[in-house]
Amino acid sequence: MVAHIPKLHRYTFGGKIDRLFLEILEIIFRAQYMKPDEKIRYLVAGSGKLDLLKFFLQIGWENKLIDTKKYSALSAELNEIGRMLGGWIKGLEAKLSP
């Protein structure tokens, strides 16, 4: 992702986006090995990071740091990940509720 951002913003703005991507991956990876009651907390945190990532990507697109084609492709994939995380959370909540 960083390689496509202009050099002036590559290591500040682009670095933030890359770190968010990695944090989300780490949170989801850790969540899969947690007990169901602990897992929800991780998934909710991952969902929050995902929303933050979408926000930064939108800012990058609005400021023409990310071209429309890349932004559209990333947004579609991130929306799908968000739906999957939401379904995982709802499934766990249903499983854990009496």
Buried (B, 14 or more C-beta within 10 A) or exposed (E): BEEEBEEEBBEEBBBBBBEBBEBBEEBBEBBEEEEEEEBBEBBBBBBEBBEBBBEBBEBBBEEEBBEEEBBEEBBEEBEEBBEEBEEBBEEBEEEEEE
